[in-house]
Amino acid sequence: MKLRLVFGLAAVIASAPIFASAAPIIYHVDYENNGVLLIGTITTDGKLGTLASSDFVNVHLLVSNSGLPGFILLPWGYTQIEIQGTPVTATADGLYFDTSQGGYMKINDNLEYPFNDDQRVLLQGNTMTIEAEGEPISGNYEFATLATPTPPPVPPVRFSAESDAIFGTVTTTAAGWVPNPTTILPQAVTYVANQFVTNIPNPSHTTDSGESLTTFGVLVYNLLNIDDFAQTDYNLAVDDGVAEAKTGAGSLLGGLIYWQSHDDRLACKPDANITNHVDCAATEVITGLLINRVAVHLGKYPAGTAFPVFGPVADPNCGPKQEAFSGYLITQESRITGLGTSGVGMSMTGMHLVGDATCVSAVSGRPPFTTHYDLAVGGSSLPSYDSGSGNSAPPNTAYAVQLQ
């Protein structure tokens, strides 16, 4: 989602003649002095003469007062330019700040806080302040030019990462009865978001010795040794998001499905060669998988493989061995959301059980009933990544499922 731009002070339009250009102009910025950096591009609407805030249509700058890695001001919608007075002018060759004029030009980070007054770049009087470091300027100072520049920095990807042990729904329905649903909220959730301002790993870790749930008398799940992990990195060397959901021994529906260990991992990073693309790799390892006490054949399976699940469910509300389940266990089920927006979501479910348990001989005079199960085990996701383009492409993905 693009943020609405808010300007604290209105720009004053000069009375001097204004000359319009037919197309936007990209000006290049390349300032470096003793570790102070201002590098990248500023795009205007093509107007020549005195400029106002509204004449700037794009920004793509690396800013630092202490060398690399620095801070990247992203394309328009994440950065605002605010001009007070009439000190900024444009020619066909460059952008200028007249130090003899009153007023200022401010370029701000506008990612999280629309009213943020953090001065990333400020030109005022005889000083250009870059990340709180003052650099002397004088006269009609040219701060951007049409000269051939070094390539602008590639915008970072804002990753979020999340993992959880299990979530889903259980709904019982009987003739003449109102459906009775139970929602299982995500368990043992770990979540972290990269805000573009950290130069160190940003991890979150959740462990739990065990979680179980009995609903309508049925042991829906029993998980041991839960280990959920999420991490985002952002610096000039590493930009990625990682989510991993692990358990030790676990079971569903009282042991109808059983495994010794489960590990579902999703990792994404920007494509090295294609702008606005993200590459993701997902791996899933299930050890000792049994369905209705029968071992599933070992080996590698494609993502989305569905294993038939059928067998009895121990339910005290039903007669002995009178409740039978029929459904599917789907491995490494993926989902992509938000295409065509600046926030694309990539999610992965390690094991997804969907099906119905039908009781044909209920106890205590209760009519026959059906219980629908929709259980997701091992959820790893990047709920929203943002390449700054406003139209992020779907991720290029590689999947692998290993039963051992």
C-alpha positions as CSV (number, residue, x, y, z in Angstrom):
1,M,0.0,0.0,0.0
2,K,1.4,3.4,-0.9
3,L,1.3,6.0,1.8
4,R,-0.4,9.4,1.2
5,L,2.1,12.2,1.0
6,V,1.7,15.0,3.5
7,F,3.6,18.3,3.3
8,G,3.9,20.4,6.4
9,L,4.5,23.7,4.5
10,A,3.1,24.8,1.2
11,A,5.7,25.7,-1.5
12,V,5.6,29.3,-2.7
13,I,5.4,29.6,-6.4
14,A,7.8,32.2,-7.9
15,S,6.6,35.0,-10.1
16,A,9.4,34.4,-12.6
17,P,8.4,32.8,-15.9
18,I,8.1,29.0,-15.8
19,F,9.1,26.9,-18.8
20,A,7.6,23.4,-19.1
21,S,9.3,20.4,-20.5
22,A,7.3,17.6,-22.4
23,A,8.6,14.7,-20.2
24,P,10.0,14.0,-16.8
25,I,13.7,14.7,-16.2
26,I,15.9,12.4,-14.2
27,Y,18.7,14.3,-12.4
28,H,21.7,12.4,-11.0
29,V,23.1,13.0,-7.5
30,D,26.7,12.0,-6.7
31,Y,28.1,13.7,-3.6
32,E,30.8,12.0,-1.5
33,N,33.1,13.7,1.1
34,N,34.9,12.0,4.0
35,G,32.3,9.2,4.3
36,V,29.3,11.5,3.8
37,L,27.3,10.1,0.9
38,L,24.4,11.3,-1.2
39,I,24.1,9.2,-4.4
40,G,21.2,8.3,-6.7
41,T,18.5,10.0,-8.7
42,I,15.8,12.7,-8.4
43,T,13.1,12.9,-11.0
44,T,11.0,16.0,-11.7
45,D,7.9,16.5,-13.9
46,G,10.1,18.2,-16.4
47,K,9.3,21.8,-15.4
48,L,12.2,24.3,-15.7
49,G,12.6,27.4,-13.5
50,T,11.5,27.6,-9.9
51,L,10.3,24.3,-8.5
52,A,7.8,23.5,-5.8
53,S,7.3,20.3,-3.8
54,S,4.7,19.0,-6.2
55,D,7.2,19.2,-9.2
56,F,9.1,16.2,-7.9
57,V,7.8,12.8,-8.9
58,N,10.4,10.2,-7.8
59,V,13.4,9.8,-5.5
60,H,16.0,7.1,-5.3
61,L,18.9,8.0,-3.0
62,L,21.5,6.4,-0.9
63,V,22.1,8.6,2.2
64,S,24.8,8.3,4.8
65,N,27.0,10.4,7.1
66,S,29.3,7.5,8.0
67,G,30.0,5.5,4.8
68,L,28.3,2.3,3.8
69,P,25.8,0.7,4.2
70,G,23.8,3.9,4.6
71,F,20.1,4.5,4.3
72,I,18.1,4.2,1.1
73,L,15.3,6.7,0.4
74,L,12.9,4.7,-1.8
75,P,10.9,5.7,-4.9
76,W,8.0,8.0,-4.6
77,G,5.4,7.1,-2.1
78,Y,8.0,6.3,0.5
79,T,9.8,9.7,0.4
80,Q,8.6,13.2,0.5
81,I,10.3,16.4,-0.7
82,E,9.3,19.6,1.1
83,I,10.3,23.1,-0.2
84,Q,9.7,26.3,1.6
85,G,10.2,29.5,-0.3
86,T,11.8,29.7,-3.8
87,P,15.4,28.5,-3.4
88,V,15.2,25.5,-5.8
89,T,15.4,25.9,-9.6
90,A,15.8,23.5,-12.5
91,T,17.5,23.8,-15.9
92,A,18.0,21.3,-18.6
93,D,21.4,20.6,-17.1
94,G,20.8,20.4,-13.3
95,L,19.0,21.2,-10.1
96,Y,20.2,24.2,-8.0
97,F,19.7,25.5,-4.5
98,D,20.3,29.2,-4.1
99,T,21.9,29.7,-0.7
100,S,21.1,33.5,-0.8
101,Q,17.4,32.8,-0.8
102,G,15.4,32.2,2.3
103,G,13.6,28.9,2.8
104,Y,14.8,25.3,2.6
105,M,14.5,22.0,0.7
106,K,14.0,18.8,2.9
107,I,14.0,15.2,1.7
108,N,12.4,12.9,4.3
109,D,11.9,9.2,4.9
110,N,8.1,8.8,4.7
111,L,7.8,5.0,5.1
112,E,6.3,4.5,8.5
113,Y,5.3,7.9,9.8
114,P,3.6,10.3,7.4
115,F,4.4,13.2,9.8
116,N,8.0,12.2,10.4
117,D,10.3,15.2,10.7
118,D,13.5,13.2,10.5
119,Q,15.8,15.3,8.3
120,R,17.6,12.8,6.0
121,V,18.7,15.6,3.7
122,L,18.2,19.3,4.4
123,L,19.5,22.2,2.2
124,Q,19.1,25.5,4.1
125,G,21.3,28.6,4.0
126,N,24.9,27.7,3.4
127,T,24.6,24.1,4.7
128,M,23.6,20.8,3.2
129,T,22.8,18.4,6.1
130,I,23.0,14.7,5.3
131,E,21.9,12.5,8.1
132,A,22.7,15.1,10.7
133,E,26.2,15.8,9.1
134,G,26.5,19.5,7.9
135,E,28.3,20.0,4.6
136,P,29.1,23.6,3.5
137,I,27.6,24.9,0.2
138,S,27.6,28.4,-1.4
139,G,26.1,30.4,-4.2
140,N,23.7,28.8,-6.5
141,Y,24.7,25.3,-5.6
142,E,24.1,22.5,-8.1
143,F,23.1,19.5,-6.1
144,A,22.0,17.3,-9.0
145,T,23.1,17.1,-12.7
146,L,22.4,15.4,-15.9
147,A,26.0,14.1,-16.1
148,T,26.5,10.3,-16.6
149,P,26.2,8.9,-13.1
150,T,27.1,5.7,-11.4
151,P,24.1,3.4,-11.3
152,P,21.6,4.3,-8.5
153,P,21.4,1.9,-5.6
154,V,18.9,-1.0,-6.0
155,P,16.0,-0.5,-3.6
156,P,15.9,-2.9,-0.7
157,V,13.0,-5.3,-0.2
158,R,11.0,-4.9,2.9
159,F,10.5,-8.4,4.2
160,S,8.3,-9.6,7.1
161,A,8.7,-13.2,8.3
162,E,6.3,-15.3,10.4
163,S,6.1,-18.9,11.4
164,D,3.6,-20.9,13.6
165,A,3.0,-24.5,14.7
166,I,-0.6,-25.0,13.8
167,F,-3.9,-23.3,13.0
168,G,-7.3,-24.2,11.5
169,T,-10.9,-24.9,12.2
170,V,-13.0,-27.8,13.4
171,T,-16.8,-27.8,12.7
172,T,-19.4,-30.3,13.8
173,T,-22.7,-30.5,11.9
174,A,-25.7,-32.7,12.5
175,A,-29.2,-32.8,11.0
176,G,-31.4,-30.4,12.8
177,W,-28.5,-28.9,14.8
178,V,-26.8,-25.6,14.4
179,P,-23.2,-26.1,13.1
180,N,-20.7,-25.9,16.0
181,P,-17.4,-24.4,14.9
182,T,-14.1,-24.1,16.7
183,T,-11.3,-21.8,15.5
184,I,-7.8,-22.8,16.2
185,L,-5.7,-19.6,16.3
186,P,-2.0,-19.8,15.2
187,Q,0.0,-21.4,18.0
188,A,3.6,-20.6,19.0
189,V,3.7,-17.7,16.6
190,T,7.0,-15.9,15.9
191,Y,7.0,-12.7,13.8
192,V,9.5,-10.1,12.7
193,A,9.4,-7.2,10.3
194,N,12.3,-5.3,8.6
195,Q,11.8,-1.6,8.7
196,F,14.8,-0.7,6.3
197,V,16.8,0.8,9.2
198,T,18.6,-2.1,10.7
199,N,22.1,-3.2,9.6
200,I,22.1,-6.4,11.8
201,P,19.9,-9.5,11.6
202,N,16.4,-9.1,13.0
203,P,15.5,-12.5,14.4
204,S,12.6,-13.9,16.5
205,H,12.5,-17.3,18.1
206,T,9.7,-19.2,19.8
207,T,10.0,-22.6,21.5
208,D,7.4,-24.7,23.3
209,S,7.8,-28.1,24.8
210,G,4.3,-29.1,23.6
211,E,0.8,-28.1,22.6
212,S,-2.3,-30.2,22.3
213,L,-6.1,-29.6,21.8
214,T,-9.1,-31.7,22.5
215,T,-12.3,-30.5,20.8
216,F,-15.7,-32.3,21.0
217,G,-14.0,-35.1,22.8
218,V,-11.4,-35.8,20.0
219,L,-7.7,-35.2,20.5
220,V,-7.3,-32.9,17.4
221,Y,-3.6,-32.4,17.6
222,N,-0.6,-33.2,19.9
223,L,2.7,-31.5,19.1
224,L,6.0,-31.8,21.0
225,N,9.2,-29.7,20.9
226,I,7.9,-26.8,18.8
227,D,10.6,-24.6,17.4
228,D,9.5,-21.6,15.3
229,F,11.9,-19.1,13.9
230,A,11.7,-15.9,11.8
231,Q,14.5,-13.5,10.6
232,T,14.9,-10.6,8.3
233,D,18.3,-9.0,7.2
234,Y,18.9,-5.8,5.5
235,N,22.3,-4.4,4.6
236,L,24.2,-3.9,1.4
237,A,25.5,-7.5,1.6
238,V,22.3,-9.4,2.8
239,D,18.7,-8.6,2.1
240,D,16.3,-11.5,2.9
241,G,13.5,-13.0,4.9
242,V,13.5,-16.4,6.5
243,A,10.6,-18.3,8.3
244,E,11.0,-21.8,9.6
245,A,8.5,-24.0,11.6
246,K,9.7,-27.2,13.3
247,T,8.3,-29.8,15.6
248,G,9.4,-33.0,17.1
249,A,6.9,-35.9,17.3
250,G,3.4,-34.9,16.5
251,S,0.0,-36.3,15.7
252,L,-3.4,-35.4,14.3
253,L,-6.9,-36.8,15.1
254,G,-5.6,-39.0,18.0
255,G,-2.8,-40.6,15.9
256,L,-4.6,-41.1,12.6
257,I,-1.6,-39.1,11.3
258,Y,1.7,-39.3,13.1
259,W,5.3,-38.1,12.4
260,Q,8.6,-38.2,14.3
261,S,9.8,-34.7,13.2
262,H,8.8,-32.0,10.8
263,D,10.7,-29.0,9.4
264,D,9.2,-26.5,7.0
265,R,11.4,-23.6,5.9
266,L,10.8,-20.7,3.5
267,A,13.6,-18.2,2.5
268,C,13.3,-15.3,0.0
269,K,15.7,-12.6,-1.3
270,P,15.7,-10.1,-4.2
271,D,16.6,-11.5,-7.6
272,A,20.2,-10.5,-8.5
273,N,19.3,-9.7,-12.1
274,I,15.6,-8.9,-12.4
275,T,14.3,-5.7,-10.8
276,N,11.3,-6.0,-8.5
277,H,11.5,-9.8,-8.5
278,V,12.0,-12.0,-5.5
279,D,13.4,-15.5,-5.4
280,C,12.1,-18.0,-2.8
281,A,13.2,-21.4,-1.9
282,A,11.1,-23.7,0.3
283,T,12.2,-27.0,1.8
284,E,10.2,-29.5,3.9
285,V,11.5,-32.6,5.7
286,I,9.1,-35.0,7.4
287,T,10.6,-37.9,9.3
288,G,8.6,-41.1,10.1
289,L,5.3,-40.1,8.6
290,L,2.5,-42.6,9.3
291,I,-1.1,-42.4,8.0
292,N,-3.5,-44.8,9.8
293,R,-0.5,-46.5,11.2
294,V,0.9,-47.2,7.7
295,A,4.3,-45.7,6.8
296,V,4.3,-43.4,3.8
297,H,7.0,-44.3,1.2
298,L,10.2,-42.5,1.7
299,G,11.6,-40.2,-1.0
300,K,11.2,-36.8,-2.7
301,Y,7.8,-35.5,-3.6
302,P,6.7,-32.4,-5.5
303,A,5.2,-29.5,-3.6
304,G,1.4,-29.9,-3.3
305,T,1.4,-33.7,-3.2
306,A,-1.8,-35.0,-1.6
307,F,-1.9,-38.2,0.4
308,P,-5.3,-39.9,0.9
309,V,-6.2,-40.1,4.6
310,F,-8.8,-42.5,5.8
311,G,-9.5,-44.5,9.0
312,P,-11.3,-44.5,12.3
313,V,-11.3,-41.6,14.8
314,A,-11.7,-42.2,18.5
315,D,-14.7,-40.0,19.5
316,P,-16.6,-40.5,22.8
317,N,-19.6,-38.9,21.2
318,C,-19.8,-41.7,18.7
319,G,-20.2,-45.5,19.0
320,P,-17.0,-47.6,19.2
321,K,-15.2,-47.6,15.9
322,Q,-18.2,-45.9,14.3
323,E,-16.6,-42.7,13.2
324,A,-14.6,-42.7,10.0
325,F,-12.4,-40.0,8.5
326,S,-11.9,-39.4,4.8
327,G,-9.7,-36.6,3.4
328,Y,-6.3,-35.6,2.2
329,L,-3.0,-34.5,3.7
330,I,-1.4,-32.0,1.4
331,T,2.4,-31.3,1.7
332,Q,4.0,-27.9,1.2
333,E,1.0,-26.0,0.0
334,S,1.8,-22.5,-1.2
335,R,-0.2,-19.4,-1.6
336,I,0.7,-15.9,-3.1
337,T,-1.4,-12.9,-2.3
338,G,-1.3,-9.2,-3.2
339,L,-0.1,-9.4,-6.7
340,G,-0.2,-6.1,-8.5
341,T,0.4,-4.2,-5.2
342,S,3.5,-3.0,-3.4
343,G,2.9,-5.8,-0.7
344,V,3.1,-9.3,-2.0
345,G,2.6,-12.2,0.5
346,M,4.2,-15.6,0.2
347,S,2.9,-18.4,2.5
348,M,3.7,-22.0,2.9
349,T,1.9,-24.8,4.9
350,G,3.9,-27.8,5.6
351,M,1.1,-30.3,6.1
352,H,-2.5,-29.3,5.4
353,L,-5.2,-31.8,6.5
354,V,-8.7,-31.4,5.1
355,G,-11.5,-33.8,5.4
356,D,-14.6,-35.1,7.2
357,A,-15.1,-37.5,10.1
358,T,-18.6,-39.0,9.9
359,C,-20.3,-40.7,12.8
360,V,-23.1,-43.0,11.8
361,S,-24.0,-44.3,15.2
362,A,-24.0,-41.6,17.8
363,V,-24.3,-42.2,21.6
364,S,-26.8,-40.7,24.1
365,G,-29.5,-40.4,21.5
366,R,-27.6,-37.9,19.4
367,P,-28.2,-38.0,15.7
368,P,-25.5,-39.0,13.3
369,F,-23.1,-36.1,12.7
370,T,-20.1,-35.0,10.6
371,T,-17.0,-33.1,11.8
372,H,-15.1,-31.1,9.2
373,Y,-11.4,-30.7,9.9
374,D,-9.1,-28.0,8.3
375,L,-5.7,-28.1,10.0
376,A,-2.5,-26.4,8.9
377,V,0.7,-27.7,10.5
378,G,4.0,-25.8,10.1
379,G,3.1,-22.4,8.7
380,S,6.0,-20.4,7.3
381,S,5.3,-17.2,5.5
382,L,6.5,-13.8,4.4
383,P,3.2,-12.0,4.9
384,S,4.2,-8.9,3.1
385,Y,7.3,-8.0,1.1
386,D,7.7,-4.8,-0.7
387,S,10.2,-4.1,-3.5
388,G,9.2,-0.4,-3.5
389,S,7.9,-0.7,-7.0
390,G,4.2,-0.5,-6.2
391,N,3.7,-3.5,-8.5
392,S,5.9,-6.3,-7.2
393,A,6.1,-9.3,-9.4
394,P,5.3,-12.8,-8.1
395,P,8.3,-14.6,-6.6
396,N,10.3,-17.1,-8.5
397,T,10.1,-20.2,-6.4
398,A,11.9,-23.6,-5.9
399,Y,10.3,-26.2,-3.7
400,A,11.3,-29.6,-2.3
401,V,9.6,-32.1,-0.1
402,Q,11.6,-34.9,1.5
403,L,10.0,-37.8,3.4
404,Q,12.6,-39.8,5.3
